Amino acid sequence: MKIALIASLVLFASTGNAAEISAVNQPWLVQLKFEKNDEARLALSGAACVPNTDQCLIVNDEKKYAEFFTIGAHLLRPGRVIKLLANTVDGVEMDEVDAEGVAYLDGSFYVTGSHGLSRKTGNLKPSLFQVFRFKVDINTGLPTFEFDDDGVASEIDRTSKLRGIIKDQAELAPFAEQNLDQNGANIEGMAAQGSDLLFGFRAPTVGVDKDHAVILRVDADALFGQGKPAAKVHTLKLEPGLGIRDMAVAKSGVLLLAGPSEEAKGEPSLWLWDGADSKPAKLGTLPGVAPSEKAETLLVITEEATSLHLLVLFDSIIDGGPREFIVRL
């Protein structure tokens, strides 16, 4: 039934019709607060959950840590913090990770930095060019190793290999390590499909009308293995100036949360892509969301026979300001 729903949504939207997207009036609460201060609570930027559990992981783009949380009935419960990056690596002082995406795949959480220049200073910071991986128990969704918010556990893998992979792609190379206001490469969404990690770029937008967003596909194990893994670039036709703000995988497709690639204001929209080379289908814009609000995080809560229930969190709203939406035919 779920596969039929996604196929129906794709067919429906591809004929030029938008699906019905409605906001759920019942508010979502955050029990206590996300850690550790308002700077982080206002900068939540990506999350993913372990299937068949209520356990999830969320990141922010200001610090060096991620935080576990659980999902209840219209309730998010922040949990323990896990540090991802040491203050100094190989004698080099590390700044914030600028974490922008989380994915869960085969018993591990993955976290990606933006892999772009600092939006605040325009400087190149090594800390932003990292991807992290650590294993969790598939039943509890939590690590089996000891962790805290002070030191980095040895079980947390880290690679900077994606930086070179981006430079090797013809579609991305001209934009690698350029300023965002110059259409510079900047990852802002992440998902997992099959054995691959999908990195969604807020920028660049490519094509004559800058109406194509970019997703980079890399095998997860190869990214953390020896040598340089093969990669594939997908350029997806959306609308002029729209980039990827986050992604979430449904049973037979990838949901894309799209927004302005630069700092301009614009309504966030939802698209559905088959994960291959087909054109994404626009499902519609998120109702009740002002153009000035920054929709940054997309989670699938439930998939039913005739609908998808989604949770969206926002950058620059304390604790993400979670809101629920339903997608129906």
C-alpha positions as CSV (number, residue, x, y, z in Angstrom):
1,M,0.0,0.0,0.0
2,K,2.8,2.4,0.9
3,I,4.6,1.8,-2.5
4,A,1.3,2.3,-4.2
5,L,0.8,5.6,-2.4
6,I,4.2,6.9,-3.5
7,A,3.7,5.8,-7.1
8,S,0.3,7.5,-7.1
9,L,1.7,10.7,-5.8
10,V,4.4,10.7,-8.4
11,L,1.9,10.0,-11.2
12,F,-0.6,12.6,-9.8
13,A,2.0,15.4,-9.5
14,S,3.7,14.6,-12.8
15,T,0.4,15.3,-14.6
16,G,0.7,18.9,-13.4
17,N,-1.4,18.5,-10.3
18,A,-0.2,19.2,-6.8
19,A,-0.9,16.9,-4.0
20,E,-2.9,18.2,-1.0
21,I,-0.6,19.3,1.8
22,S,-2.2,20.4,5.0
23,A,-0.9,21.5,8.3
24,V,-1.9,19.7,11.5
25,N,-3.3,22.1,14.0
26,Q,-2.3,20.2,17.1
27,P,1.1,21.6,18.2
28,W,4.2,19.6,18.8
29,L,6.0,20.3,22.1
30,V,9.7,19.9,23.0
31,Q,10.0,18.5,26.5
32,L,12.8,20.5,28.2
33,K,15.1,22.0,25.6
34,F,17.7,20.9,23.1
35,E,21.3,21.3,24.3
36,K,23.4,23.2,25.1
37,N,22.5,26.9,24.6
38,D,20.3,29.2,22.6
39,E,22.9,29.4,19.8
40,A,22.5,25.7,19.2
41,R,18.7,25.6,19.8
42,L,18.2,28.2,17.1
43,A,20.4,26.4,14.6
44,L,18.9,22.9,14.3
45,S,19.7,21.7,10.8
46,G,19.1,18.0,10.2
47,A,17.7,14.8,11.8
48,A,17.1,11.2,11.2
49,C,15.5,8.3,13.1
50,V,16.3,4.6,13.6
51,P,13.5,2.5,11.9
52,N,11.0,0.7,14.3
53,T,12.2,2.8,17.3
54,D,11.4,6.2,18.6
55,Q,15.1,7.1,18.8
56,C,16.5,9.9,16.6
57,L,19.6,12.1,16.2
58,I,19.6,15.8,15.5
59,V,22.4,18.2,14.6
60,N,23.0,21.9,14.6
61,D,25.3,24.0,12.4
62,E,27.0,25.9,15.2
63,K,28.7,23.3,17.4
64,K,30.8,20.1,17.3
65,Y,28.1,17.7,18.7
66,A,24.9,15.9,17.9
67,E,22.0,15.1,20.3
68,F,19.8,12.2,20.6
69,F,16.0,12.6,21.0
70,T,12.9,10.5,21.0
71,I,9.6,11.1,19.2
72,G,6.4,10.6,21.1
73,A,2.8,11.7,20.6
74,H,3.2,15.3,19.4
75,L,6.3,15.4,21.6
76,L,10.0,15.6,21.2
77,R,12.2,14.6,24.1
78,P,15.8,15.7,23.9
79,G,18.4,13.3,25.2
80,R,22.1,12.9,25.6
81,V,24.7,14.8,23.6
82,I,27.5,13.0,21.7
83,K,30.6,15.0,20.7
84,L,31.7,14.4,17.0
85,L,34.9,16.4,16.6
86,A,37.8,17.1,18.9
87,N,38.8,20.7,19.6
88,T,42.2,20.0,18.0
89,V,43.0,17.4,15.2
90,D,46.6,16.7,14.2
91,G,47.7,20.0,15.7
92,V,45.0,22.0,13.9
93,E,42.3,23.8,15.9
94,M,38.8,22.7,14.9
95,D,35.9,25.1,14.7
96,E,32.2,24.1,14.4
97,V,31.3,21.2,12.2
98,D,28.5,23.2,10.4
99,A,26.6,19.9,10.5
100,E,23.7,20.1,8.0
101,G,22.5,16.6,7.5
102,V,21.9,13.2,9.3
103,A,21.1,9.8,7.8
104,Y,20.6,6.4,9.2
105,L,21.9,3.3,7.3
106,D,22.4,-0.3,8.3
107,G,22.9,0.2,12.0
108,S,24.9,3.5,11.8
109,F,24.2,7.2,12.0
110,Y,26.0,9.5,9.5
111,V,26.4,13.2,9.9
112,T,27.8,15.6,7.3
113,G,29.3,19.0,7.4
114,S,28.4,21.6,4.8
115,H,31.6,21.2,2.8
116,G,31.4,24.9,1.9
117,L,33.1,28.1,2.9
118,S,32.0,29.6,6.2
119,R,28.8,31.7,5.6
120,K,29.8,34.0,8.4
121,T,33.4,34.8,7.4
122,G,33.9,33.3,4.0
123,N,36.9,31.4,5.4
124,L,37.9,27.9,4.5
125,K,37.7,25.8,7.7
126,P,38.8,22.2,7.8
127,S,36.2,21.3,10.4
128,L,33.4,21.9,7.8
129,F,34.7,19.2,5.4
130,Q,33.9,16.2,7.5
131,V,31.5,13.2,7.4
132,F,31.0,11.2,10.6
133,R,29.8,7.7,11.3
134,F,29.0,5.7,14.4
135,K,27.1,2.5,15.1
136,V,24.0,2.1,17.2
137,D,22.0,-0.8,18.5
138,I,19.2,-1.4,16.0
139,N,16.7,-2.1,18.9
140,T,17.4,0.9,21.0
141,G,18.9,3.4,18.5
142,L,21.7,4.3,20.9
143,P,25.4,3.6,20.8
144,T,26.7,0.5,22.6
145,F,29.9,2.3,23.5
146,E,30.5,5.0,26.1
147,F,30.1,8.6,24.9
148,D,29.6,12.1,26.3
149,D,29.8,15.7,25.3
150,D,33.4,16.2,26.4
151,G,35.7,13.8,24.5
152,V,35.2,12.1,21.2
153,A,34.8,8.3,21.5
154,S,37.2,6.2,19.4
155,E,34.2,4.4,17.9
156,I,33.2,7.5,15.9
157,D,34.7,7.3,12.4
158,R,35.5,10.5,10.5
159,T,36.5,11.1,6.9
160,S,37.4,14.2,4.9
161,K,37.3,12.3,1.6
162,L,34.1,13.9,0.3
163,R,35.9,17.2,-0.2
164,G,38.1,15.7,-2.9
165,I,35.1,13.8,-4.4
166,I,33.2,17.1,-4.8
167,K,36.1,18.6,-6.7
168,D,36.3,15.6,-9.0
169,Q,32.7,16.0,-10.3
170,A,32.4,18.1,-13.4
171,E,29.1,19.5,-12.3
172,L,30.4,20.6,-8.9
173,A,34.1,21.4,-9.5
174,P,33.5,25.1,-10.6
175,F,31.6,25.8,-7.5
176,A,33.7,23.9,-4.9
177,E,34.9,26.1,-2.1
178,Q,33.3,29.3,-3.4
179,N,31.2,31.7,-1.5
180,L,27.5,30.9,-1.2
181,D,26.6,34.3,-2.8
182,Q,28.6,33.1,-5.8
183,N,26.6,29.9,-6.1
184,G,29.3,28.1,-4.1
185,A,28.9,24.4,-3.2
186,N,27.1,23.9,0.1
187,I,25.5,20.7,1.4
188,E,22.4,21.1,3.4
189,G,20.5,17.8,3.2
190,M,21.4,14.1,3.6
191,A,19.6,10.8,3.2
192,A,20.4,7.1,2.6
193,Q,19.1,4.9,-0.1
194,G,20.2,1.3,-0.6
195,S,23.9,1.3,0.3
196,D,24.4,4.9,-0.7
197,L,24.5,8.2,1.0
198,L,22.8,11.1,-0.8
199,F,24.2,14.6,-0.3
200,G,21.8,17.3,-1.2
201,F,23.3,20.7,-2.2
202,R,21.6,23.9,-1.3
203,A,23.9,25.4,-3.9
204,P,25.0,25.3,-6.6
205,T,21.9,25.5,-8.7
206,V,22.9,24.7,-12.3
207,G,21.5,24.9,-15.8
208,V,20.8,28.0,-18.0
209,D,18.0,29.1,-15.7
210,K,19.6,27.8,-12.5
211,D,16.6,25.5,-12.1
212,H,18.4,22.3,-11.4
213,A,19.4,21.2,-7.9
214,V,22.3,18.8,-7.3
215,I,22.5,15.6,-5.3
216,L,25.7,13.6,-5.0
217,R,25.5,9.8,-4.5
218,V,28.4,7.9,-2.8
219,D,28.6,4.4,-1.4
220,A,28.7,4.7,2.4
221,D,31.2,1.9,3.1
222,A,33.5,3.1,0.3
223,L,33.5,6.6,1.6
224,F,35.0,5.4,4.8
225,G,37.2,2.7,3.2
226,Q,40.5,2.8,1.3
227,G,40.9,4.7,-1.9
228,K,38.5,7.1,-3.5
229,P,35.0,5.8,-4.1
230,A,33.0,6.2,-7.3
231,A,30.3,8.9,-7.1
232,K,27.4,9.9,-9.2
233,V,25.8,13.4,-9.6
234,H,22.1,13.8,-10.1
235,T,21.0,17.2,-11.4
236,L,17.2,17.5,-10.8
237,K,15.0,20.0,-12.4
238,L,13.0,21.9,-9.8
239,E,12.4,25.6,-10.2
240,P,14.8,28.6,-10.7
241,G,16.9,29.3,-7.6
242,L,15.7,26.3,-5.6
243,G,18.2,24.1,-3.8
244,I,17.9,21.2,-1.5
245,R,17.3,22.0,2.2
246,D,16.8,18.4,3.4
247,M,15.8,15.0,2.3
248,A,13.9,12.0,3.7
249,V,13.4,8.6,2.2
250,A,10.0,7.0,1.9
251,K,9.4,3.4,0.8
252,S,9.9,3.9,-2.9
253,G,11.2,7.5,-3.3
254,V,13.1,10.4,-1.8
255,L,11.2,13.4,-0.5
256,L,13.0,16.7,-1.2
257,L,12.5,19.8,1.0
258,A,13.5,22.7,-1.3
259,G,14.1,26.3,-0.6
260,P,16.1,29.3,-2.0
261,S,19.7,28.4,-2.8
262,E,20.9,31.8,-1.7
263,E,19.8,34.1,1.2
264,A,16.7,35.3,-0.5
265,K,13.4,34.5,1.1
266,G,11.0,32.0,-0.4
267,E,8.3,29.5,0.4
268,P,9.6,26.0,1.1
269,S,8.3,23.3,-1.2
270,L,8.1,19.5,-1.2
271,W,9.1,17.3,-4.1
272,L,9.2,13.6,-4.7
273,W,12.0,11.9,-6.6
274,D,12.4,8.2,-7.5
275,G,16.1,8.2,-6.5
276,A,17.1,7.6,-10.1
277,D,17.2,9.9,-13.1
278,S,13.5,10.8,-13.4
279,K,12.3,14.4,-13.0
280,P,11.1,15.1,-9.4
281,A,7.4,15.7,-9.0
282,K,6.3,18.8,-7.1
283,L,3.9,17.9,-4.3
284,G,3.3,21.6,-3.3
285,T,4.4,24.2,-0.9
286,L,4.1,23.9,2.9
287,P,0.9,25.8,4.0
288,G,1.2,28.4,6.7
289,V,4.9,28.8,6.4
290,A,6.1,32.3,5.8
291,P,8.8,33.0,3.1
292,S,11.0,34.3,5.9
293,E,10.9,31.0,7.8
294,K,13.8,28.6,7.1
295,A,12.5,25.0,6.9
296,E,15.6,22.9,7.4
297,T,14.7,19.4,8.7
298,L,12.3,16.9,7.2
299,L,11.2,13.6,9.0
300,V,8.7,11.0,7.9
301,I,6.5,10.3,11.0
302,T,4.2,7.7,9.4
303,E,3.3,6.3,6.0
304,E,-0.4,5.3,5.6
305,A,-2.4,3.9,2.8
306,T,-3.5,7.3,1.6
307,S,-1.2,9.8,3.2
308,L,2.2,10.7,4.5
309,H,2.7,12.4,7.9
310,L,5.7,14.6,7.9
311,L,7.5,16.7,10.6
312,V,9.4,19.8,9.6
313,L,11.8,21.8,11.9
314,F,13.0,25.3,11.3
315,D,16.3,27.1,11.6
316,S,16.2,30.3,13.6
317,I,13.2,29.1,15.7
318,I,14.0,28.0,19.2
319,D,14.1,24.2,19.4
320,G,13.2,24.0,15.7
321,G,9.5,24.9,16.1
322,P,8.3,21.5,14.9
323,R,5.2,21.4,12.7
324,E,3.3,18.4,11.3
325,F,2.0,18.2,7.8
326,I,0.0,15.6,5.9
327,V,0.4,14.9,2.3
328,R,-2.7,13.4,0.6
329,L,-3.9,12.8,-3.0
